[in-house]
């Protein structure tokens, strides 16, 4: 007998050891680029660089930060997933970040329920199809006592065999998820941000497109 596990949703998180240095550098760069921030329908009581993916400058200006925060974390995630028995290996040949953005939250700010692969699930680059596989959230600054990102697998897309209801993962219940944490998750996984009690939460988020071997 045996069990084969189909690919399923997950949220991976990791605390960045170099965060204090990265935070100082990024907040300084954000201040110098504050003209790129504007009100956005994606966040209530806040602002961001969502339009035209105006956060892409971070990739060119901060290769060390990008490697440490995003790419090393993605490698660690893939190593963890591929170590699971009876889990179909995820063999990525190459990846790139197609769009990314910064968001600033004020007191009382929220982000409504959404996922990241609805608009552009695939991109053709160099005659290869890259799929929007992963999304990430890096918490640069947050004075709130708890992180308020909540991930939700709706009943209609769930694989839960024990009950028919939404499956919710409230990161506010995990002390280890805080400022300095990166979260990586499937781009198809729904999530929202619940009410901020304190202002000045700043995050860097984006979508990773990959092609497979």
N, C-alpha and C positions, 0 to 999 in steps of 0.2 A: 504494500500500500504506500501511498505518498500523497503529497499536497503540492500543487502548482499554484503559486501566487501571481495573479495578474497584476500588472503595474497599477499602482494606486496613488492617491494623493498623499502628500506629506508636507511638513514644514521643518526645514533644517535651520538650526541657528548656531552661531559661533561668535564668541567675544573676541574682538581684535586687540591683541596685546599692545600694539602701537597706537591705540586710539587717541590718547591724549595729544600726541604730536600731530596726528592726522586732523583731529578736531580743530586745533589751533590754526593749522594751515588752511583748512577748508572754510572755516568761518571767516577768515581774513579774505579769502578769495571771493566768497559770497558777498561780503560787504563791498568789495571792489566792483562786483558785477550786479549790484542791486537793481540797476536799470533794467535788467532782464526779467525781473519778477513783476507779475501783475495778477490781478484777480483771475481766478479760473473756476469754471463750473465743477471741477473735480473736488474742490474743497470748500466747505462753508467756513467763513470767518478765518480766512488765511489767504496766502498767495503762493504762486509757484512759477516755474519756468517750463510748464507743460507745452505751451504753444510752440510749434515747430521744433520741439525737443531742444530747447535752448540750454539744456544742461550738458550737451555733448562736449563742451570745452574742457570738462574735467578729464576726459580720456586723453586728450592731447597734452594737457598741462601737468598731469599727475600720473605718469605711468607706474611709479612705485606704489602709490596708493591704490590704483586700480588692480595691480597684480596682487598686492597683499590682501585687500579687502574682498575683491570679487573673484579673481581667477584662482587664487589659492584656496578660497573657501569652496568654490565649485569643485575643484579637484578633490577636496576632502569629502564633500558630499557624495561624489561619484564613487569614491573608494568605499564609503560606508554602504551605499546602496548595492554596489556590485559584490560586496562581501556576504550578502544575505543568501542563504541556501535557497535553491529553487526560484530565485529571482532572475528574470530575464536580464542579461547584462546590457548596460547602457554604454555603447561604444561610440563616443563622439570623435569625429575626425577633426573638426575645427568649429570655432564659435566666434561670434562678434556681438557687440552691443549695438543694436540698431537705433534705439531711442532711450533716453534717460532724462531725468529731471530732478529738480530740487523742490521741496515743499516746505513752507513755514506755517506753523499753526499758531493761532491766537487763542486766548481763553475762550472756551465754549466751542471750539472748532471741531468739526466732524468730517469724515469722508464716507459717502454712501457706498452701499454694497456694489462691487464690480469685480471683473477679472480683466486680464491684460491681453488676451489673444483673440478677442472678438473682431477687431478692426482689420488686422493684417497678420493672419496666422502663418504665412510663409512669404519668403523673399527669394528671388532668383539672383544669385551672385556668382560670377565666373562660371556660368552654365551649370550651377549646382543649386539644388533647392535647400534652403535653410528654413527650419521650422522654429516658430516661437515656442520654445520648450520651457525655459525657466524665467522667473522674475525674481527680483531681489529688493530688499529694503535695508538700507544702512542707516541706523539711528545716530546722527551726528551730535545732536544736542537735545536733551530732554530733562527738564526740571521736575516733571511729574513723578509722583511716587511710584506709579505703575505704567507700563506700556499699554496702550489701548487698542492695538491692532487685534482684530478678531477674524479668524478664518472660518469659513462656513462651507460645508459640502451640502448643498440642498438635497432634499429627499429624492427629487426626480433624477439626480445624477449620482446618488450614493450607492455604495456596495455593501452596506451594513446588513448582515443577515439576522441580527437579533431584534431589530425594531425598525419601524418605518418612520423616521423623523430626521430633521436636519442634524448633522454632526457639526458641532462647534468647538473650536479651539481658541480659548481666550488667553492671549499671551499675558494678560494682567495677572493671571494665576501662576505665572512662572517668574520667580525672582531673578533668574539668570538672564532673562530677556529685558534689556535696558539700554540706556545710552552706551554706545560702543559695540552693539550687537549688529551683526548682519543676519537677515533671514532670507533663505532661498526656498522657493516653492514652485510648483508647476504654474505656468502662466494661466492655465484654465481654472485654477482654484479661486473661488470667490473669497473676498475679504472686504472689511470695512474698518474704519477707525472710529471708535466711540469718543464721547465728549472729553475734550481736554480741560482739566481743571486749572492748569497753569499755562502761560504763553511761552513762546520761543522754542517750541519743539521744531527741530529742523531735521529732515530726512533726505537722503539721496536714494532714488529708486530707478529701476530700468528693466529692460527686457533683453534676454539673451537668446539669440538665434543660433541654431546649431545644425550641422550636417553630420550624417552618421556613416560609419564604415559599413 
